[in-house]
Amino acid sequence: MIGKEVTGEKPVPLAKVLEILEKQKKRGELEYGQRLTYDYAQKFAKLDIKKAEELIGELLKLEKIREHQAVALVDLMPERKEDVELIFAKERTKLEENDIKKILELINKFRK
């Protein structure tokens, strides 16, 4: 990717990363860093792209969730209250018990 210009940044779930790298792989061989990322995404993407984007949309409907937080939740698919609290530990967002409960309910609906 040397010589490419960054025109913007947007958080994307691992499923989207996998999709992007699969397209790149069809066009030619992946560079070393891309291969590592591709392998990582294959191992740890927990949802397909359609479900991941749908879950992100649902999470963003909750008033306290921002896009990068929704992406982290989709990538990690936490199962317990403590896991959700860890994701938000360094954030300024303070989640109430019922917010965490709603997040876990949404995630459980999309779990495979």
Phi, psi and omega in degrees: 000013179296135178092355178278145181261133176277120181257348178177168179231142177208131178291135179229148179288162179303327179298322178289321177301315179299316179298315179298314182289330175294321176296317179297321181295324178293329180281338181170182182288144179280147174288169184306308182297324178292321178297317178298315180295320178299313178299316179299313182296322178297320182285322192248354175290120187264345179229158172282169187300320182297312180293322180298314181292324178294317179294320177301315178301317179294318180294324180291342176290337175287134190294334185266356185263128175260169188301314182294330177288320178297319179296317178298319179296319179292319180293322184268335180045062183298148182253340185235160178304317182297325179294319178295317179299323178296322179297325183263007186300320182262009180267159176279347180287127177253116181267138175273167180304315182290333175294316179296320179298317178297318179299312181295324177296316178298314181297318180295330177296329184262354182295140181291000000 
